[in-house]
Amino acid sequence: MATFAAGLPPTVIVLTLYALSRLWSSLLLTAGLALAPRPPGIARDGVALDGFFDLTGSVWDAWYYRDIAQHGYGTELPHDADGAVTGNSWAFLPVFAVLARTAATLLASDYSVGAVVVATLAGGAASLVLFMLLEPSIGRTRSLWAVAAFAFGPMGFVLQVGYAESLFLFSFFAGALAMRRHRYWVMLPFMLLGAFTRPGMVALTLALALHGLLRLVRRDGIRVPDVVAIAVVGCTSAAAGLAWPVVVGAVTGDPDGYLQTEMAWWRQVVPGVDHFVPLSPWFLMGSKVAGPAGIVLVLAGVAIACWFLLGRGRRELGSDVLATVSSYALYLFAVFLPQQSTLRLLLPVSPLLGARMFTASRARRVLTVSSGALLQPVTITLLWVVSYP
């Protein structure tokens, strides 16, 4: 990396690394799709899915974004024979679908092409912002290796498929970077973008509150305009992050429509669950898998996660980075039912790839990047060809 990076601007290096990672992921996706006994996903409404762009831009959850782009959301929620809400497009927010449809129009191409193009470009932007977020704390070389681990990682292929993930990562990292630079008003557009791209931006609102509290406690010269900006941006982003359930209720006439839509996916894993209770999902899954022992395992996992996030080896990343990833981890623990999507939803904690345990020595850097790249065909097989991520 040092030889390759010598004399080149960081932007060029990051984008080159990202381009190489896209070649690797594209090769693996192409091989996986060619070797699959059947195409992944479900071709619905009589739409035949064939070719690389269709099979990376319009299957699994990507189908819902395609449906939103082409038909909108509708005003009635679907129900099964027992009256329970079934999975539907209201679980997916609109920004990615709109941008993918716009890109497809500009390219005079199919939606699938637009979706893959938007996702891939957003993944490159996310990689660049991730470098900028880490570099002030751990330096240029380690930050570049962290970006390489992010782009070549086991879930790196998600950065170019027709999901909203890479666009959310860009907005999430960009908001965290603006917070780190004390550019609070700059945070707002990124937080609003992320809030209507994919659930989870409320975690950055919590991180902003922790950031403001730390500045007050440390007495590091925080001024009244900064306090006002933090308060206004925080309240606005919190409102945006909680707005989608209100929108769903207003359009469908069912105030609980969004949560019941999310419960439709939960019931596929834990039959009979009807209500969302914050901080309960991991315990619910733990008890389903292992009974009382599962509860103990979840508590042990929480203790290990806290130790990892608060360990001395992570402090060099900076309080803002740690507040961001910790807030997001708390968000996942509070609202997400662990299942096959867990690895994908952990991507926003990727700044931790800059920690010493991954980047302190050349051997660790090479091991981290190479192991991620070699694990990627496994995750593509299990989470794209066979099942959904």
Secondary structure, 3 states (H helix, E strand, C coil): CHHHHCCCCHHHHHHHHHHHHHHHHHHHHHHHHHHCCCCCCCCCCCCCCCCHHHHHHCCCCHHHHHHHHHHCCCCCCCECCCCCECCCHHHCCCHHHHHHHHHHHHCCCCHHHHHHHHHHHHHHHHHHHHHHHHHHHHCHHHHHHHHHHHHHCCCHHHHHCCCCHHHHHHHHHHHHHHHHCCCHHHHHHHHHHHHCCCCCCHHHHHHHHHHHHHHHHHCCCCCHHHHHHHHHHHHHHHHHHCHHHHHHHHHHCCCCHHHHHHHHHHHHHCCCCCCCCCCCHHHHHHHHHHCHHHHHHHHHHHHHHHHHHHCHHHHCCCHHHHHHHHHHHHHHHHHCCCCCCHHHHCHHHHHHHHCHHHHCCHHHHHHHHHHHHHHHHHHHHHHHHHCCC
